[in-house]
Amino acid sequence: MITSIMILVIDLGFEVLAALTYAWEPPESSNGLMKLPPRKPVTMRSIAMLRARALRHPPPPIDPHTGQPIKPSRISQALAAVKAPFTRVWWQDRLERPEGEILVDGELLSWSYLEAGVLSTISLIVVFFVVLNHHGISPRQARLMAKDTSQNYFNKDSPDYTYNGRIFTGDQQFYALNEARTGIMFSIYIMQVFNLFICKARFRLPFGKFMFRNVRTFYGFGAGLVLLLIVTYIPPLNTVFNSSYKSIPLYWLIAVGFGCLLLAYATGRMLVLRKSKPIQWNQTIDGLHMHPTIWSMRQRTKSIDVVV
């Protein structure tokens, strides 16, 4: 649907700017931050895994004269790398289930590709065909035109296409396609705005002031919006990016509606996860005060006096 240069605008443009704002994101809950279990807890199983891995990879032999490990030659290292996938140890290391959280797990993949990804894709398809239908090209006719290999439609030099007594010239097909592509770009932007705010809520419902504490989020999305407006509404750039300055913002409301649907789905998903997989908070240790007290400050003052 969209061209390669449009993908670059999306990935290297507003999505990068939006992702960078997470670096300044405050914790979702300052009270519950220290009560969360560690991501990589030290347990008996993790200790046993480390010991088993160390036994599978014995240290290199020691030179009796220098006492230093004997380094294998480059040829030996290359041969070992080639033989590694055919050994049992290599597969044990790859298939061993890690202890604790991992960066990319099944829940993240499910949200990215099966849940939010599917809703976002549906919104883009709807916007694309609604814009084409506004120009008189129905989804069925667009499909037939795309499948017709004998004619190269949707280009400036394309032959005329007749449908229901209406003639679509090559220019009309080309500009209708570019306007639909522009609608896709803005729809991706809008869906990413909703998705970014939803992803801020890991333990709470995606509502509340905590989602708007990072003002740099608005800077990132503002810069991305300015980039899209420049690419779209400066006519000379339409030739480079295959966009259309005639794009009507009214069609962006379709993506807003799907964004609200994604927000409602994320809320229901969070409620279900609270019941099925409740968070195992660490218990509060009695007598342990993490905030400054008169006694702790007095001891700190004494230590400073001793150093001075």
Secondary structure, DSSP 8 states (H G I E B T S, - for coil): ---HHHHHHIIIIIHHHHHHGGGG---S-TTTTTTS--SS---HHHHHHHHHHHHHS----B-TTT-SB----HHHHHHHHHHGGGSHHHHHHHH---SS--SS-HHHHIIIIIIHHHHHHHHHHHHHHHHHHHTT--HHHHHHHHH-TTS--SSTT---EEETTEEE-HHHHHHHHHHHHHHHHHHHHHHHHHHHHHHT-SSS-S-SGGGG--THHHHHHHHHHHHHHHHHHSHHHHHHHT--TT--GGGHHHHHHHHHHHHHHHHHHHHHHHHHS--------TT---S--HHHHHHHHHHHHHH-
